[in-house]
Amino acid sequence: MLDRKNIEQILKMNGLSETAPDEEIRSVLISARWNQEDVETAITVLRQNKKTHENRVDKLHDIFLADRALSPEAIHSLLGIDVEVNSAEVDSLRTRRASSYRWQLLSIFVLSLLIAFASIIGMMYWQQSGPFHPGF
């Protein structure tokens, strides 16, 4: 386990405080040739409450390590943007996308058939075969 005092001492020698942003602490510790796992552990130790030893969870950590969508509250706390999301709007958007996807596939299929038919007719005319044969 990493000692909090040692981490604070390294940061102090590099001109940072323990309340510095995680990215600055991470860059200092990586430049001191720490392993990535040790850097993450050190940041966790620094973010621990000294008295209760409870970890403070940052929202930024959730963004990069989670595969779930962010809640409107998380977006507001990170970016300061108020987001209003209606589930009915999201559902209608999904159905419109699925419908437009089907129409795109159908139009590609019909267009490719038309191009193929026109190419066959053009080759028959150029080769004078089929209905374009002089003896027909």
C-alpha positions as CSV (number, residue, x, y, z in Angstrom):
1,M,0.0,0.0,0.0
2,L,1.2,3.5,-0.8
3,D,1.7,5.9,2.0
4,R,-0.1,9.2,1.7
5,K,2.8,11.2,3.2
6,N,5.2,9.9,0.5
7,I,2.8,10.8,-2.3
8,E,2.3,14.3,-0.8
9,Q,6.1,14.7,-0.5
10,I,6.7,13.8,-4.1
11,L,3.9,16.2,-5.2
12,K,5.3,19.0,-3.0
13,M,8.8,18.5,-4.5
14,N,7.2,19.0,-7.9
15,G,5.3,22.1,-6.8
16,L,1.8,20.5,-6.6
17,S,-0.6,20.2,-3.7
18,E,-2.7,17.2,-2.9
19,T,-5.7,19.1,-4.1
20,A,-4.3,19.5,-7.7
21,P,-6.3,18.1,-10.6
22,D,-5.9,14.4,-11.2
23,E,-4.3,14.9,-14.6
24,E,-1.5,17.0,-13.2
25,I,-0.9,14.5,-10.4
26,R,-0.9,11.7,-13.0
27,S,1.6,13.5,-15.2
28,V,4.0,14.1,-12.3
29,L,3.8,10.5,-11.1
30,I,4.2,9.1,-14.6
31,S,7.2,11.4,-15.2
32,A,8.6,9.9,-11.9
33,R,8.4,6.5,-13.7
34,W,5.6,5.1,-11.6
35,N,3.5,2.2,-13.0
36,Q,0.0,3.1,-14.2
37,E,-1.6,0.9,-11.5
38,D,0.5,2.7,-8.8
39,V,-0.5,6.1,-10.2
40,E,-4.2,5.2,-10.0
41,T,-3.8,3.9,-6.5
42,A,-2.0,7.0,-5.5
43,I,-4.8,9.2,-6.8
44,T,-7.3,7.1,-5.0
45,V,-5.3,7.4,-1.7
46,L,-5.1,11.2,-2.2
47,R,-8.8,11.5,-2.8
48,Q,-9.5,9.5,0.4
49,N,-10.9,11.4,3.4
50,K,-8.1,11.5,6.0
51,K,-10.5,11.0,9.0
52,T,-13.1,8.6,7.7
53,H,-11.0,6.9,5.0
54,E,-13.9,7.1,2.5
55,N,-13.1,7.5,-1.2
56,R,-14.4,10.4,-3.1
57,V,-15.7,9.3,-6.5
58,D,-15.1,11.7,-9.4
59,K,-17.6,11.9,-12.2
60,L,-14.7,12.1,-14.7
61,H,-13.6,8.6,-13.6
62,D,-17.1,7.3,-14.5
63,I,-17.0,8.7,-18.0
64,F,-13.9,6.9,-19.1
65,L,-14.5,3.6,-17.3
66,A,-18.2,3.1,-17.7
67,D,-20.1,1.7,-20.7
68,R,-23.4,3.2,-19.6
69,A,-24.9,6.5,-20.6
70,L,-24.4,9.5,-18.4
71,S,-27.3,10.8,-16.4
72,P,-28.5,14.4,-16.9
73,E,-27.2,15.2,-13.4
74,A,-23.7,13.9,-14.2
75,I,-23.6,16.0,-17.4
76,H,-24.7,19.1,-15.5
77,S,-22.1,18.6,-12.8
78,L,-19.3,18.0,-15.4
79,L,-20.2,20.6,-18.0
80,G,-22.7,22.9,-16.4
81,I,-25.2,22.1,-19.1
82,D,-28.9,21.5,-18.3
83,V,-30.0,18.4,-20.3
84,E,-33.7,17.5,-20.6
85,V,-34.2,14.0,-22.1
86,N,-37.7,12.6,-22.6
87,S,-37.8,8.8,-23.0
88,A,-40.6,9.1,-25.6
89,E,-38.4,11.3,-27.8
90,V,-35.6,8.8,-27.5
91,D,-37.9,5.9,-28.5
92,S,-39.4,7.8,-31.5
93,L,-35.8,8.7,-32.6
94,R,-34.8,5.0,-32.5
95,T,-37.9,3.9,-34.5
96,R,-37.2,6.7,-37.1
97,R,-33.6,5.6,-37.4
98,A,-34.7,1.9,-37.9
99,S,-37.2,3.0,-40.5
100,S,-34.8,5.2,-42.4
101,Y,-32.2,2.3,-42.4
102,R,-34.8,0.0,-44.0
103,W,-35.6,2.6,-46.7
104,Q,-31.9,3.1,-47.4
105,L,-31.4,-0.6,-47.9
106,L,-34.4,-0.8,-50.2
107,S,-33.3,2.1,-52.2
108,I,-29.8,0.7,-52.6
109,F,-31.3,-2.6,-53.7
110,V,-33.6,-1.0,-56.3
111,L,-30.9,1.3,-57.6
112,S,-28.4,-1.6,-58.0
113,L,-31.1,-3.5,-60.0
114,L,-31.7,-0.5,-62.2
115,I,-28.0,-0.1,-62.9
116,A,-27.6,-3.8,-63.6
117,F,-30.6,-3.8,-66.0
118,A,-29.4,-0.7,-67.8
119,S,-25.9,-2.2,-68.1
120,I,-27.3,-5.4,-69.6
121,I,-29.5,-3.5,-72.1
122,G,-26.5,-1.3,-73.0
123,M,-24.2,-4.3,-73.6
124,M,-26.8,-6.0,-75.8
125,Y,-27.2,-2.9,-77.9
126,W,-23.4,-2.5,-78.2
127,Q,-22.9,-6.2,-79.1
128,Q,-26.0,-6.2,-81.4
129,S,-27.5,-9.2,-79.7
130,G,-30.9,-10.1,-78.3
131,P,-33.6,-7.7,-79.5
132,F,-30.9,-5.5,-81.1
133,H,-29.7,-8.3,-83.5
134,P,-30.1,-7.2,-87.1
135,G,-31.9,-10.4,-88.0
136,F,-34.4,-10.2,-85.2
